[in-house]
Amino acid sequence: MASQPGRRAPLVLRMCDSARRVRTLTRKELTAALAERQLLRERVRLDPVQAIRVLTPLQAQDPPAPYVALAARLEGFERARLEAAIDAGAIVKTTIMRRTLHLVAAADYPAYHRLSTAAGMRGWRRQFAHLDEEKVVRELGRWLGQPRTNAEIRAHLRARFDGIEADWRPIWFARNVLPLVQLPPAGHWNDRRRPSFVVDPRPLPSEDEAATHVLERYLRAFGPASRNDVKSWSGAAQRDFSAAIERLDTVTYRDEKDVELFDLPGAPLPPPGVKLPPRFLSRWDQPLLAYDDRDRIVPPELLPLKLTHSGDQAITVDGRVAASWKLERSSKTTRVRVIPHTNIPRRAHAGIRAEGKRTARFCEPEVERVEIAGL
């Protein structure tokens, strides 16, 4: 039945009209948004603490990786500045998302710890229901007020608590109940020593506060993104973010597969034709791990290569992975070996060569000559 002049349309029709007006973002628009927010379109001048807060914690399984990641994004970045921030306690090395090592801004760490251990603590409480959680936190916290190695933690927990076996379970037992960080020089470029751990002294937020803080950081760095993307990146369950999505002021989009995407109002969405220069990424660079659907950064035909598992260092062309890279050192020469995975357009070759030389000079500043091979 047609509506009468002057009367408002029924609510259900207005809601349908609103749903039809949700903007669909193309793959190229999502790629451009990622490059813009991850500082891969244009390098900027930021100190390492600010940069890591913008980018979200940086993968640090391989000690040089965070340095390479920042060098790709920051103008004038020097290793010594990141190491100084680590020594000053402004950045900490710790295990958070997906149970992997990261460098994280110290002020943000309590929220990342709380969220990263939410699922683990649910399992901990089932497995160790016979223990008094508050007493464990209090006693273990006092003991870990002094630096302890993994070997010391393992021995102490096996002797102190029932039901803990000899493998990595004691370590995860401690890291779930307490916010443990590694002491410097852990996090330095050349540090390969076994680390010592202490309890981070900052108070922990509630689980909802932590999830809201981390979700806001994630969307600012990687949005627009789906619920599954957040889950995949964080290693947390969707239920851990449900309240945060309601608490945050967000806008919604759709991708070309009709998946709902969340974002922060006013967050940058560059036009799809924006120029994205070649960039040399680090091992397990965060954009490679930030999504369940990685099409915006990894072309589907490259997924069988499992670059995100192997830790191969990637090269992006037009914002997406097109090749890998590695350094080959001789006495006075460093060769940047480019391993193409797609048909790289000739227009990108000069940019790749320039970026490769820049990256090699950063990684090995003492070398006399840099060569590019593979193009």
C-alpha positions as CSV (number, residue, x, y, z in Angstrom):
1,M,0.0,0.0,0.0
2,A,1.4,3.4,-1.0
3,S,2.2,5.8,1.8
4,Q,0.1,8.9,2.1
5,P,1.6,12.3,1.3
6,G,3.1,14.0,4.3
7,R,3.4,10.8,6.3
8,R,6.8,9.3,7.3
9,A,7.7,6.0,5.7
10,P,7.3,2.9,8.0
11,L,10.3,2.3,10.2
12,V,11.1,-1.0,8.5
13,L,11.4,0.7,5.2
14,R,13.6,3.4,6.6
15,M,15.9,0.8,8.1
16,C,16.1,-1.1,4.7
17,D,17.0,2.2,2.9
18,S,19.7,2.8,5.5
19,A,21.1,-0.7,5.0
20,R,21.2,-0.1,1.3
21,R,23.3,3.0,1.8
22,V,26.1,1.2,3.6
23,R,29.2,2.0,1.5
24,T,31.0,-0.9,-0.2
25,L,34.8,-0.6,-0.2
26,T,36.8,-2.1,-3.0
27,R,39.9,-4.2,-2.5
28,K,42.0,-1.3,-3.8
29,E,40.4,1.1,-1.3
30,L,41.2,-1.3,1.5
31,T,44.8,-1.6,0.4
32,A,45.2,2.1,0.2
33,A,43.7,2.5,3.7
34,L,46.1,-0.1,5.1
35,A,49.1,1.6,3.5
36,E,48.1,5.0,4.8
37,R,47.5,3.9,8.4
38,Q,50.6,1.7,8.5
39,L,52.8,4.6,7.3
40,L,53.7,2.7,4.1
41,R,52.5,5.4,1.7
42,E,54.7,8.2,2.9
43,R,57.4,8.1,5.6
44,V,56.9,10.3,8.6
45,R,59.0,11.6,11.5
46,L,57.9,10.1,14.8
47,D,59.9,8.9,17.8
48,P,59.8,5.1,18.3
49,V,57.3,5.1,21.2
50,Q,54.8,7.2,19.2
51,A,55.3,5.1,16.1
52,I,54.6,1.8,17.9
53,R,51.5,3.2,19.5
54,V,50.3,4.2,16.0
55,L,51.2,1.0,14.3
56,T,50.3,-1.3,17.2
57,P,52.9,-3.6,18.8
58,L,55.6,-4.8,16.4
59,Q,56.5,-8.5,16.0
60,A,59.9,-9.2,17.7
61,Q,60.4,-12.9,17.3
62,D,63.4,-12.0,15.2
63,P,65.3,-9.2,17.2
64,P,66.0,-7.0,14.1
65,A,62.4,-7.2,12.8
66,P,61.0,-4.2,14.7
67,Y,63.9,-2.1,13.6
68,V,63.4,-3.0,9.9
69,A,59.7,-2.3,10.3
70,L,60.3,1.2,11.7
71,A,63.0,1.9,9.1
72,A,60.4,1.3,6.3
73,R,58.0,3.8,7.8
74,L,60.0,6.5,9.6
75,E,62.2,9.2,8.2
76,G,65.6,9.5,9.9
77,F,65.0,6.4,12.1
78,E,68.1,5.1,13.9
79,R,68.5,1.9,15.8
80,A,69.9,3.7,18.9
81,R,66.7,5.6,19.4
82,L,64.6,2.4,19.7
83,E,67.2,0.8,22.0
84,A,67.3,4.0,24.2
85,A,63.5,3.8,24.5
86,I,63.8,0.1,25.5
87,D,66.5,0.9,28.1
88,A,64.3,3.7,29.5
89,G,61.3,1.4,29.9
90,A,59.1,3.3,27.5
91,I,59.0,0.3,25.2
92,V,58.9,-3.3,26.6
93,K,59.5,-6.7,24.9
94,T,56.9,-9.3,26.0
95,T,54.6,-12.1,24.8
96,I,51.2,-10.8,23.9
97,M,49.0,-11.4,20.7
98,R,49.0,-15.0,19.5
99,R,51.5,-15.9,22.2
100,T,54.3,-14.3,20.2
101,L,57.0,-11.8,21.1
102,H,56.3,-8.1,20.4
103,L,57.7,-4.7,21.2
104,V,54.9,-2.6,22.8
105,A,54.7,0.9,24.2
106,A,54.8,0.5,27.9
107,A,51.8,2.7,28.6
108,D,49.7,0.4,26.3
109,Y,51.1,-2.9,27.6
110,P,48.6,-3.5,30.5
111,A,45.6,-3.5,28.1
112,Y,47.4,-5.8,25.6
113,H,48.3,-8.2,28.3
114,R,44.8,-8.3,29.8
115,L,43.2,-9.0,26.4
116,S,45.9,-11.4,25.2
117,T,45.5,-13.6,28.4
118,A,41.7,-13.5,28.6
119,A,41.2,-16.8,26.9
120,G,44.2,-18.3,28.6
121,M,42.9,-17.4,32.0
122,R,39.6,-19.1,31.3
123,G,41.5,-22.3,30.6
124,W,43.8,-21.6,33.6
125,R,40.8,-21.4,36.0
126,R,39.4,-24.7,34.7
127,Q,42.7,-26.5,34.9
128,F,43.8,-25.1,38.2
129,A,40.5,-24.8,40.0
130,H,42.1,-26.2,43.1
131,L,44.3,-23.1,43.4
132,D,43.4,-19.8,45.1
133,E,44.0,-17.4,42.2
134,E,44.5,-14.3,44.3
135,K,47.0,-16.1,46.5
136,V,48.9,-17.3,43.4
137,V,49.1,-13.8,42.0
138,R,50.2,-12.4,45.3
139,E,52.9,-15.0,46.0
140,L,54.2,-15.4,42.5
141,G,54.2,-11.6,42.0
142,R,56.4,-11.2,45.0
143,W,58.8,-13.9,43.7
144,L,58.9,-12.3,40.2
145,G,59.6,-8.9,41.7
146,Q,63.2,-10.0,41.0
147,P,64.5,-10.9,37.6
148,R,64.0,-14.6,36.8
149,T,64.9,-16.7,33.8
150,N,62.6,-19.2,32.1
151,A,64.6,-22.0,33.6
152,E,64.1,-20.5,37.1
153,I,60.4,-19.9,36.6
154,R,59.9,-23.5,35.3
155,A,61.8,-25.0,38.3
156,H,60.0,-22.8,40.9
157,L,56.5,-23.4,39.6
158,R,57.0,-27.2,39.3
159,A,58.1,-27.3,42.9
160,R,55.5,-24.9,44.2
161,F,52.2,-25.8,42.4
162,D,50.6,-29.2,41.8
163,G,49.7,-30.3,38.2
164,I,52.4,-28.4,36.3
165,E,54.5,-30.5,34.0
166,A,58.1,-30.0,32.8
167,D,57.5,-28.4,29.3
168,W,56.3,-24.9,28.6
169,R,53.2,-25.2,30.9
170,P,55.0,-23.5,33.8
171,I,55.9,-20.5,31.6
172,W,52.3,-20.1,30.3
173,F,51.0,-20.6,33.9
174,A,53.1,-17.5,35.0
175,R,52.5,-15.4,31.9
176,N,48.8,-15.9,32.1
177,V,48.4,-14.8,35.7
178,L,51.1,-12.0,35.7
179,P,52.1,-9.3,33.2
180,L,55.7,-10.4,32.6
181,V,58.1,-8.3,30.5
182,Q,61.7,-9.0,29.5
183,L,64.5,-6.8,30.9
184,P,66.9,-5.0,28.6
185,P,68.9,-5.6,26.6
186,A,66.1,-7.9,25.4
187,G,64.7,-6.0,22.4
188,H,68.0,-4.7,21.2
189,W,69.1,-5.3,17.6
190,N,71.9,-7.8,18.3
191,D,70.6,-9.3,21.5
192,R,70.5,-13.1,21.3
193,R,70.8,-13.9,25.1
194,R,68.3,-15.7,27.2
195,P,66.1,-13.0,28.7
196,S,65.2,-12.3,32.3
197,F,61.6,-11.5,33.3
198,V,60.0,-9.3,35.9
199,V,56.4,-8.3,36.7
200,D,55.3,-5.1,35.0
201,P,54.2,-2.7,37.9
202,R,51.4,-0.9,36.1
203,P,47.8,-1.6,37.2
204,L,45.7,-3.8,34.8
205,P,42.5,-2.5,33.4
206,S,39.3,-4.5,33.4
207,E,38.8,-6.9,30.5
208,D,36.2,-4.7,28.9
209,E,38.4,-1.6,29.3
210,A,41.3,-3.5,27.8
211,A,39.4,-4.8,24.9
212,T,38.0,-1.3,24.1
213,H,41.5,0.2,24.2
214,V,43.1,-2.5,22.0
215,L,40.2,-2.5,19.5
216,E,40.5,1.3,19.1
217,R,44.3,0.9,18.5
218,Y,43.6,-1.9,16.1
219,L,41.0,-0.1,14.0
220,R,43.1,3.1,13.9
221,A,46.1,1.0,12.6
222,F,44.3,-1.6,10.3
223,G,40.6,-0.6,9.8
224,P,38.2,-1.1,8.3
225,A,38.1,-4.7,9.5
226,S,35.7,-7.5,10.3
227,R,35.1,-9.3,13.6
228,N,37.1,-12.2,12.2
229,D,40.0,-10.0,11.3
230,V,40.2,-8.7,14.9
231,K,40.0,-12.2,16.3
232,S,42.7,-13.5,13.9
233,W,45.1,-10.6,14.7
234,S,44.6,-10.6,18.5
235,G,44.4,-14.3,19.1
236,A,41.4,-13.5,21.4
237,A,37.9,-14.8,21.1
238,Q,35.1,-12.7,19.5
239,R,33.3,-12.7,22.8
240,D,36.3,-10.8,24.3
241,F,35.5,-7.9,21.9
242,S,31.7,-8.0,21.9
243,A,31.3,-5.3,24.6
244,A,34.1,-3.2,23.1
245,I,32.4,-3.0,19.8
246,E,29.3,-1.7,21.5
247,R,31.3,0.8,23.6
248,L,33.3,2.3,20.8
249,D,31.9,4.8,18.4
250,T,32.2,3.0,15.1
251,V,31.0,3.2,11.5
252,T,30.3,0.2,9.2
253,Y,31.1,-0.7,5.6
254,R,30.9,-3.7,3.4
255,D,33.7,-5.2,1.3
256,E,33.2,-6.7,-2.1
257,K,32.4,-10.1,-0.6
258,D,29.6,-8.4,1.4
259,V,31.4,-8.9,4.8
260,E,30.6,-6.2,7.4
261,L,33.6,-4.1,8.3
262,F,34.0,-1.8,11.3
263,D,36.0,1.4,11.5
264,L,36.5,4.6,13.5
265,P,34.6,7.7,12.3
266,G,36.8,10.0,10.2
267,A,39.6,7.5,9.9
268,P,41.5,7.9,6.6
269,L,40.2,6.3,3.5
270,P,42.4,7.4,0.6
271,P,41.1,7.1,-3.0
272,P,41.9,3.7,-4.7
273,G,44.2,5.3,-7.2
274,V,46.6,6.8,-4.7
275,K,50.3,6.0,-5.4
276,L,51.8,3.4,-3.1
277,P,55.6,3.1,-3.4
278,P,57.5,-0.2,-3.0
279,R,58.3,-1.0,0.6
280,F,60.6,-3.6,2.2
281,L,58.7,-5.2,5.2
282,S,60.3,-7.0,8.1
283,R,59.8,-10.6,9.2
284,W,56.2,-11.2,10.3
285,D,55.4,-7.5,9.7
286,Q,52.1,-6.7,11.3
287,P,50.1,-5.9,8.1
288,L,50.7,-9.5,7.0
289,L,49.2,-10.8,10.2
290,A,46.4,-8.3,10.8
291,Y,43.5,-9.9,9.0
292,D,41.7,-13.2,8.6
293,D,41.1,-12.2,5.0
294,R,44.5,-11.0,3.8
295,D,43.5,-10.1,0.3
296,R,44.2,-6.4,0.8
297,I,47.9,-7.1,1.5
298,V,48.5,-10.7,0.1
299,P,47.2,-11.6,-3.3
300,P,45.2,-14.9,-3.1
301,E,47.6,-16.7,-5.5
302,L,50.4,-16.1,-3.0
303,L,48.7,-17.7,-0.1
304,P,50.1,-21.2,-0.8
305,L,53.6,-19.8,-0.2
306,K,52.7,-19.3,3.5
307,L,54.9,-16.3,3.8
308,T,53.2,-15.3,7.1
309,H,54.3,-18.6,8.6
310,S,57.8,-18.8,7.2
311,G,58.7,-15.2,8.2
312,D,60.0,-14.4,4.7
313,Q,60.7,-10.6,4.4
314,A,58.2,-9.3,1.9
315,I,58.3,-6.5,-0.7
316,T,55.0,-4.7,-1.4
317,V,54.3,-3.2,-4.8
318,D,51.2,-1.1,-5.2
319,G,50.5,-1.9,-1.5
320,R,50.4,-5.8,-1.9
321,V,53.1,-8.4,-1.5
322,A,54.9,-9.0,-4.8
323,A,58.2,-10.5,-3.8
324,S,60.5,-11.5,-0.9
325,W,63.9,-10.2,0.0
326,K,67.0,-11.2,1.9
327,L,70.6,-9.9,2.3
328,E,73.6,-11.8,1.2
329,R,76.9,-10.5,2.7
330,S,80.4,-10.8,1.3
331,S,83.5,-9.0,2.7
332,K,82.8,-5.6,1.4
333,T,79.5,-6.0,-0.5
334,T,75.9,-6.6,0.5
335,R,73.6,-8.1,-2.1
336,V,69.9,-7.5,-1.8
337,R,68.3,-10.6,-3.3
338,V,64.8,-10.0,-4.6
339,I,62.7,-13.1,-5.1
340,P,59.6,-12.2,-7.2
341,H,56.4,-14.0,-6.6
342,T,54.3,-12.2,-9.2
343,N,55.0,-10.5,-12.5
344,I,56.4,-7.2,-11.2
345,P,55.8,-4.3,-13.6
346,R,58.9,-2.6,-15.0
347,R,57.7,0.8,-13.7
348,A,58.3,-0.5,-10.1
349,H,61.8,-1.8,-10.7
350,A,63.6,1.6,-10.0
351,G,61.6,2.1,-6.8
352,I,62.4,-1.5,-5.6
353,R,66.1,-0.9,-6.3
354,A,66.2,2.4,-4.4
355,E,64.2,0.9,-1.5
356,G,66.5,-2.1,-1.4
357,K,69.6,0.0,-1.2
358,R,68.1,2.1,1.5
359,T,67.1,-1.0,3.5
360,A,70.6,-2.6,3.1
361,R,72.3,0.5,4.3
362,F,70.1,0.6,7.3
363,C,70.7,-3.1,8.2
364,E,74.4,-3.1,7.4
365,P,75.6,0.5,7.6
366,E,79.3,-0.5,7.6
367,V,79.2,-2.1,4.1
368,E,81.0,-0.4,1.3
369,R,78.8,-1.5,-1.7
370,V,75.2,-2.5,-2.2
371,E,74.0,-4.6,-5.1
372,I,70.5,-5.5,-6.1
373,A,69.9,-9.0,-7.7
374,G,66.8,-10.7,-8.9
375,L,65.1,-8.0,-11.0
